[in-house]
Amino acid sequence: MAYNHGVADDIRARIANHAGLTEKEMFGGIAFMVNGNMAVGVSGEELMVRVGKDAHDEAEARIGARIFDLSARPMRGWIVVAPEGFATDSDLEAWIDQGVAFAESLPPKK
């Protein structure tokens, strides 16, 4: 699986103690799931963040962000972020926190 392991390690270090955290290979990368819902992940060199439909437009307007379009159907509420969009620790932290907060707002999956 081709994804930036350094970025995955940074995500893991930030949320490793989350009680509902699991990891799953998906979208050609790795996804970090909170209570069974995808929060954030890494595919290639890019970050994948689930932000929800209500926060989509604001998230997509941020530097390096675009709609999640890794499949034939772009997915509103999901954002892909190029490396320039999470070049600083605070930018990466903000994306991770947003993805985790959205995943926590959803009912747990079994």
N, CA and C atoms as an extended XYZ file, in Angstrom:
330
Properties=species:S:1:pos:R:3:atomname:S:1:resname:S:1:resid:I:1 pbc="F F F"
N         0.846       -1.173        0.000 N   MET     1
C         0.000        0.000        0.000 CA  MET     1
C         0.889        1.233        0.000 C   MET     1
N         0.646        2.128       -0.925 N   ALA     2
C         1.489        3.311       -1.083 CA  ALA     2
C         0.862        4.516       -0.402 C   ALA     2
N         1.399        4.881        0.729 N   TYR     3
C         0.973        6.099        1.419 CA  TYR     3
C         2.136        6.592        2.252 C   TYR     3
N         2.112        7.853        2.606 N   ASN     4
C         3.175        8.466        3.376 CA  ASN     4
C         3.082        7.982        4.830 C   ASN     4
N         3.990        7.096        5.187 N   HIS     5
C         3.972        6.514        6.532 CA  HIS     5
C         4.307        7.544        7.606 C   HIS     5
N         5.099        8.554        7.246 N   GLY     6
C         5.424        9.615        8.201 CA  GLY     6
C         4.195       10.404        8.603 C   GLY     6
N         3.346       10.730        7.628 N   VAL     7
C         2.101       11.450        7.934 CA  VAL     7
C         1.182       10.545        8.762 C   VAL     7
N         1.108        9.278        8.396 N   ALA     8
C         0.285        8.339        9.174 CA  ALA     8
C         0.786        8.253       10.616 C   ALA     8
N         2.095        8.231       10.788 N   ASP     9
C         2.663        8.195       12.145 CA  ASP     9
C         2.326        9.469       12.918 C   ASP     9
N         2.344       10.618       12.232 N   ASP    10
C         1.977       11.877       12.894 CA  ASP    10
C         0.520       11.848       13.354 C   ASP    10
N        -0.356       11.320       12.516 N   ILE    11
C        -1.774       11.201       12.882 CA  ILE    11
C        -1.914       10.254       14.060 C   ILE    11
N        -1.267        9.115       13.957 N   ARG    12
C        -1.334        8.101       15.011 CA  ARG    12
C        -0.873        8.681       16.347 C   ARG    12
N         0.218        9.435       16.323 N   ALA    13
C         0.746       10.031       17.560 CA  ALA    13
C        -0.248       11.015       18.165 C   ALA    13
N        -0.978       11.712       17.323 N   ARG    14
C        -1.933       12.725       17.797 CA  ARG    14
C        -3.178       12.103       18.423 C   ARG    14
N        -3.635       10.961       17.881 N   ILE    15
C        -4.919       10.407       18.348 CA  ILE    15
C        -4.820        8.967       18.873 C   ILE    15
N        -3.614        8.507       19.113 N   ALA    16
C        -3.414        7.112       19.532 CA  ALA    16
C        -4.185        6.740       20.793 C   ALA    16
N        -4.410        7.683       21.678 N   ASN    17
C        -5.086        7.380       22.944 CA  ASN    17
C        -6.605        7.476       22.873 C   ASN    17
N        -7.142        7.757       21.690 N   HIS    18
C        -8.596        7.849       21.547 CA  HIS    18
C        -9.200        6.460       21.751 C   HIS    18
N       -10.151        6.356       22.651 N   ALA    19
C       -10.721        5.052       23.014 CA  ALA    19
C       -11.344        4.320       21.831 C   ALA    19
N       -11.923        5.027       20.881 N   GLY    20
C       -12.614        4.383       19.782 CA  GLY    20
C       -11.798        4.261       18.508 C   GLY    20
N       -10.474        4.421       18.592 N   LEU    21
C        -9.626        4.464       17.405 CA  LEU    21
C        -9.318        3.074       16.862 C   LEU    21
N        -9.498        2.913       15.553 N   THR    22
C        -9.019        1.745       14.827 CA  THR    22
C        -8.415        2.244       13.518 C   THR    22
N        -7.630        1.388       12.899 N   GLU    23
C        -7.033        1.708       11.605 CA  GLU    23
C        -7.516        0.688       10.584 C   GLU    23
N        -7.697        1.162        9.350 N   LYS    24
C        -8.210        0.288        8.302 CA  LYS    24
C        -7.597        0.699        6.971 C   LYS    24
N        -7.169       -0.279        6.202 N   GLU    25
C        -6.679        0.006        4.864 CA  GLU    25
C        -7.864        0.269        3.959 C   GLU    25
N        -7.861        1.439        3.315 N   MET    26
C        -8.928        1.790        2.381 CA  MET    26
C        -8.478        2.933        1.489 C   MET    26
N        -9.132        3.077        0.338 N   PHE    27
C        -8.844        4.150       -0.613 CA  PHE    27
C        -7.365        4.174       -1.016 C   PHE    27
N        -6.742        3.009       -1.067 N   GLY    28
C        -5.338        2.941       -1.450 CA  GLY    28
C        -4.399        3.483       -0.395 C   GLY    28
N        -4.862        3.624        0.815 N   GLY    29
C        -4.047        4.158        1.896 CA  GLY    29
C        -4.472        3.587        3.228 C   GLY    29
N        -4.384        4.406        4.235 N   ILE    30
C        -4.784        4.000        5.583 CA  ILE    30
C        -5.755        5.026        6.139 C   ILE    30
N        -6.790        4.528        6.786 N   ALA    31
C        -7.796        5.399        7.389 CA  ALA    31
C        -7.799        5.178        8.895 C   ALA    31
N        -8.002        6.261        9.617 N   PHE    32
C        -8.132        6.207       11.064 CA  PHE    32
C        -9.610        6.396       11.369 C   PHE    32
N       -10.175        5.386       12.002 N   MET    33
C       -11.597        5.334       12.272 CA  MET    33
C       -11.832        5.652       13.751 C   MET    33
N       -12.879        6.414       14.022 N   VAL    34
C       -13.286        6.717       15.393 CA  VAL    34
C       -14.688        6.156       15.565 C   VAL    34
N       -14.809        5.195       16.450 N   ASN    35
C       -16.085        4.507       16.695 CA  ASN    35
C       -16.656        3.928       15.399 C   ASN    35
N       -15.766        3.458       14.516 N   GLY    36
C       -16.175        2.825       13.270 CA  GLY    36
C       -16.416        3.777       12.113 C   GLY    36
N       -16.289        5.076       12.342 N   ASN    37
C       -16.489        6.087       11.295 CA  ASN    37
C       -15.140        6.688       10.909 C   ASN    37
N       -14.913        6.820        9.594 N   MET    38
C       -13.652        7.395        9.162 CA  MET    38
C       -13.547        8.850        9.619 C   MET    38
N       -12.390        9.186       10.163 N   ALA    39
C       -12.116       10.552       10.598 CA  ALA    39
C       -11.098       11.201        9.665 C   ALA    39
N        -9.986       10.533        9.488 N   VAL    40
C        -8.869       11.076        8.717 CA  VAL    40
C        -8.041        9.909        8.195 C   VAL    40
N        -7.319       10.136        7.129 N   GLY    41
C        -6.474        9.094        6.585 CA  GLY    41
C        -5.412        9.656        5.662 C   GLY    41
N        -4.623        8.758        5.113 N   VAL    42
C        -3.553        9.137        4.202 CA  VAL    42
C        -3.631        8.236        2.980 C   VAL    42
N        -3.590        8.863        1.801 N   SER    43
C        -3.535        8.138        0.534 CA  SER    43
C        -2.442        8.794       -0.299 C   SER    43
N        -1.419        8.048       -0.629 N   GLY    44
C        -0.266        8.631       -1.307 CA  GLY    44
C         0.373        9.660       -0.395 C   GLY    44
N         0.510       10.871       -0.892 N   GLU    45
C         1.068       11.970       -0.099 CA  GLU    45
C        -0.025       12.864        0.469 C   GLU    45
N        -1.276       12.525        0.212 N   GLU    46
C        -2.387       13.405        0.579 CA  GLU    46
C        -3.123       12.930        1.823 C   GLU    46
N        -3.716       13.887        2.474 N   LEU    47
C        -4.537       13.656        3.650 CA  LEU    47
C        -5.989       13.536        3.205 C   LEU    47
N        -6.719       12.616        3.774 N   MET    48
C        -8.162       12.488        3.543 CA  MET    48
C        -8.841       12.857        4.852 C   MET    48
N        -9.833       13.737        4.780 N   VAL    49
C       -10.505       14.181        5.999 CA  VAL    49
C       -12.004       14.165        5.782 C   VAL    49
N       -12.711       13.549        6.698 N   ARG    50
C       -14.172       13.570        6.642 CA  ARG    50
C       -14.641       14.737        7.493 C   ARG    50
N       -15.236       15.734        6.830 N   VAL    51
C       -15.630       16.959        7.515 CA  VAL    51
C       -17.138       17.112        7.637 C   VAL    51
N       -17.894       16.344        6.883 N   GLY    52
C       -19.349       16.471        6.879 CA  GLY    52
C       -19.817       17.496        5.869 C   GLY    52
N       -21.043       17.332        5.438 N   LYS    53
C       -21.592       18.201        4.387 CA  LYS    53
C       -21.699       19.659        4.822 C   LYS    53
N       -22.035       19.911        6.085 N   ASP    54
C       -22.201       21.290        6.549 CA  ASP    54
C       -20.888       22.075        6.537 C   ASP    54
N       -19.768       21.414        6.751 N   ALA    55
C       -18.469       22.084        6.810 CA  ALA    55
C       -17.691       21.967        5.500 C   ALA    55
N       -18.302       21.330        4.506 N   HIS    56
C       -17.587       21.036        3.260 CA  HIS    56
C       -17.049       22.283        2.555 C   HIS    56
N       -17.900       23.261        2.285 N   ASP    57
C       -17.469       24.427        1.503 CA  ASP    57
C       -16.333       25.174        2.182 C   ASP    57
N       -16.430       25.368        3.476 N   GLU    58
C       -15.373       26.060        4.218 CA  GLU    58
C       -14.072       25.261        4.166 C   GLU    58
N       -14.160       23.952        4.333 N   ALA    59
C       -12.963       23.113        4.301 CA  ALA    59
C       -12.340       23.097        2.912 C   ALA    59
N       -13.163       23.019        1.881 N   GLU    60
C       -12.649       22.965        0.516 CA  GLU    60
C       -11.948       24.269        0.108 C   GLU    60
N       -12.300       25.369        0.754 N   ALA    61
C       -11.696       26.665        0.446 CA  ALA    61
C       -10.299       26.841        1.062 C   ALA    61
N        -9.907       25.932        1.950 N   ARG    62
C        -8.596       26.043        2.594 CA  ARG    62
C        -7.479       25.655        1.627 C   ARG    62
N        -6.293       26.120        1.910 N   ILE    63
C        -5.122       25.861        1.055 CA  ILE    63
C        -4.917       24.357        0.870 C   ILE    63
N        -4.755       23.957       -0.381 N   GLY    64
C        -4.441       22.573       -0.716 CA  GLY    64
C        -5.610       21.619       -0.700 C   GLY    64
N        -6.811       22.100       -0.375 N   ALA    65
C        -7.966       21.216       -0.211 CA  ALA    65
C        -8.798       21.130       -1.487 C   ALA    65
N        -9.371       19.958       -1.703 N   ARG    66
C       -10.302       19.745       -2.801 CA  ARG    66
C       -11.286       18.663       -2.399 C   ARG    66
N       -12.373       18.557       -3.144 N   ILE    67
C       -13.359       17.529       -2.857 CA  ILE    67
C       -12.733       16.141       -3.057 C   ILE    67
N       -13.130       15.214       -2.249 N   PHE    68
C       -12.674       13.830       -2.337 CA  PHE    68
C       -13.194       13.254       -3.648 C   PHE    68
N       -12.290       13.002       -4.566 N   ASP    69
C       -12.692       12.538       -5.889 CA  ASP    69
C       -11.865       11.342       -6.345 C   ASP    69
N       -11.516       10.480       -5.411 N   LEU    70
C       -10.706        9.319       -5.748 CA  LEU    70
C       -11.516        8.232       -6.449 C   LEU    70
N       -12.805        8.395       -6.473 N   SER    71
C       -13.665        7.426       -7.152 CA  SER    71
C       -14.387        8.140       -8.292 C   SER    71
N       -15.257        7.443       -8.962 N   ALA    72
C       -16.015        8.043      -10.065 CA  ALA    72
C       -17.024        9.077       -9.567 C   ALA    72
N       -17.343        9.019       -8.275 N   ARG    73
C       -18.326        9.937       -7.684 CA  ARG    73
C       -17.669       10.811       -6.629 C   ARG    73
N       -17.472       12.102       -6.918 N   PRO    74
C       -16.951       12.990       -5.861 CA  PRO    74
C       -17.878       12.938       -4.642 C   PRO    74
N       -17.282       12.975       -3.466 N   MET    75
C       -18.046       12.803       -2.229 CA  MET    75
C       -18.053       14.090       -1.417 C   MET    75
N       -19.170       14.775       -1.423 N   ARG    76
C       -19.333       15.985       -0.627 CA  ARG    76
C       -19.271       15.614        0.856 C   ARG    76
N       -18.537       16.399        1.613 N   GLY    77
C       -18.357       16.107        3.032 CA  GLY    77
C       -17.031       15.418        3.320 C   GLY    77
N       -16.340       15.052        2.257 N   TRP    78
C       -15.018       14.433        2.358 CA  TRP    78
C       -14.046       15.328        1.595 C   TRP    78
N       -12.878       15.566        2.161 N   ILE    79
C       -11.884       16.470        1.589 CA  ILE    79
C       -10.548       15.734        1.446 C   ILE    79
N        -9.861       16.019        0.359 N   VAL    80
C        -8.485       15.566        0.168 CA  VAL    80
C        -7.606       16.808        0.266 C   VAL    80
N        -6.518       16.691        0.995 N   VAL    81
C        -5.640       17.836        1.223 CA  VAL    81
C        -4.238       17.507        0.722 C   VAL    81
N        -3.747       18.316       -0.209 N   ALA    82
C        -2.377       18.182       -0.708 CA  ALA    82
C        -1.403       18.597        0.394 C   ALA    82
N        -0.155       18.131        0.311 N   PRO    83
C         0.814       18.417        1.376 CA  PRO    83
C         0.953       19.894        1.756 C   PRO    83
N         0.791       20.814        0.813 N   GLU    84
C         0.922       22.230        1.180 CA  GLU    84
C        -0.188       22.682        2.130 C   GLU    84
N        -1.270       21.927        2.207 N   GLY    85
C        -2.376       22.268        3.097 CA  GLY    85
C        -2.178       21.812        4.531 C   GLY    85
N        -1.156       20.968        4.752 N   PHE    86
C        -0.861       20.529        6.127 CA  PHE    86
C         0.651       20.550        6.367 C   PHE    86
N         1.284       21.578        5.807 N   ALA    87
C         2.745       21.706        5.883 CA  ALA    87
C         3.249       22.022        7.284 C   ALA    87
N         2.420       22.652        8.094 N   THR    88
C         2.831       22.953        9.472 CA  THR    88
C         2.128       22.000       10.431 C   THR    88
N         2.709       21.837       11.590 N   ASP    89
C         2.096       20.981       12.614 CA  ASP    89
C         0.700       21.475       12.978 C   ASP    89
N         0.539       22.798       13.049 N   SER    90
C        -0.775       23.330       13.437 CA  SER    90
C        -1.807       23.085       12.341 C   SER    90
N        -1.414       23.145       11.073 N   ASP    91
C        -2.352       22.831        9.992 CA  ASP    91
C        -2.761       21.360       10.044 C   ASP    91
N        -1.792       20.481       10.211 N   LEU    92
C        -2.104       19.049       10.296 CA  LEU    92
C        -3.000       18.774       11.493 C   LEU    92
N        -2.679       19.366       12.612 N   GLU    93
C        -3.473       19.186       13.825 CA  GLU    93
C        -4.914       19.659       13.617 C   GLU    93
N        -5.086       20.779       12.941 N   ALA    94
C        -6.433       21.303       12.699 CA  ALA    94
C        -7.253       20.344       11.837 C   ALA    94
N        -6.641       19.788       10.788 N   TRP    95
C        -7.361       18.820        9.951 CA  TRP    95
C        -7.712       17.557       10.733 C   TRP    95
N        -6.747       17.053       11.492 N   ILE    96
C        -7.000       15.851       12.298 CA  ILE    96
C        -8.130       16.111       13.280 C   ILE    96
N        -8.068       17.216       13.988 N   ASP    97
C        -9.099       17.545       14.976 CA  ASP    97
C       -10.471       17.670       14.327 C   ASP    97
N       -10.525       18.281       13.136 N   GLN    98
C       -11.813       18.429       12.460 CA  GLN    98
C       -12.377       17.070       12.068 C   GLN    98
N       -11.540       16.200       11.524 N   GLY    99
C       -12.004       14.866       11.147 CA  GLY    99
C       -12.459       14.047       12.341 C   GLY    99
N       -11.701       14.094       13.412 N   VAL   100
C       -12.069       13.352       14.619 CA  VAL   100
C       -13.370       13.896       15.206 C   VAL   100
N       -13.502       15.207       15.265 N   ALA   101
C       -14.730       15.806       15.813 CA  ALA   101
C       -15.947       15.387       14.996 C   ALA   101
N       -15.809       15.359       13.667 N   PHE   102
C       -16.952       14.947       12.864 CA  PHE   102
C       -17.267       13.470       13.105 C   PHE   102
N       -16.266       12.623       13.114 N   ALA   103
C       -16.498       11.187       13.343 CA  ALA   103
C       -17.144       10.955       14.706 C   ALA   103
N       -16.740       11.719       15.709 N   GLU   104
C       -17.330       11.582       17.042 CA  GLU   104
C       -18.790       12.017       17.057 C   GLU   104
N       -19.183       12.870       16.121 N   SER   105
C       -20.578       13.357       16.093 CA  SER   105
C       -21.533       12.337       15.492 C   SER   105
N       -21.002       11.284       14.897 N   LEU   106
C       -21.829       10.275       14.233 CA  LEU   106
C       -22.129        9.121       15.187 C   LEU   106
N       -23.228        8.422       14.960 N   PRO   107
C       -23.504        7.237       15.775 CA  PRO   107
C       -22.398        6.190       15.568 C   PRO   107
N       -21.988        5.511       16.620 N   PRO   108
C       -20.965        4.471       16.466 CA  PRO   108
C       -21.440        3.362       15.531 C   PRO   108
N       -20.498        2.835       14.758 N   LYS   109
C       -20.781        1.676       13.900 CA  LYS   109
C       -20.281        0.443       14.596 C   LYS   109
N       -20.956       -0.645       14.360 N   LYS   110
C       -20.528       -1.906       14.990 CA  LYS   110
C       -19.772       -2.746       14.012 C   LYS   110
